Amino acid sequence: MNKGTELSLLSLILPEGILEYFDIVGFDKKPIKHVLYENRLTIYLEEKKQIPSKYKDCKYKASGFMEPRIIEDYPVRDNLLSLNLKRRRWDVLLDEKWIKVSREWDEFIAQGTRISKEFAAFLKEIDG
């Protein structure tokens, strides 16, 4: 299977648009004790080295990574699915001062939660 086919397949199970900003750097599958699921599948994603668009016209430099955040997403087969997101931090020169910025991720994560927006909408709908 070629890389394009693999990414197309993965884009079907990951939150929409996430592969535009993140690269998959690994995964693991570990057994868990759960009523419905046998394993936890964790996909490790690392933010691409692309400055958020609202800062692209500023002077900037990459400043490492933030601590990874674990986001819960739709289960896949007999696996709970977790996304381990590692976001970049940037130093940006704004109004003659260097500030630290990072990409907003509210397009992927439901506000006030640690679950994907799509999964939160699904849960809200079945809850009625």
Buried (B, 14 or more C-beta within 10 A) or exposed (E): EEEEEEEEEBBEEBBEEBBEBBEBEEBEEEEEEEEEBEBBBBBBBBBEEEBBEEBEEBEBEEBEEBEBEEBBBBBEEEBBBBBBBBBBBBBBEEEEEEEEBBBEBEEBBBEEEEBBBBBBEEEEEEEE
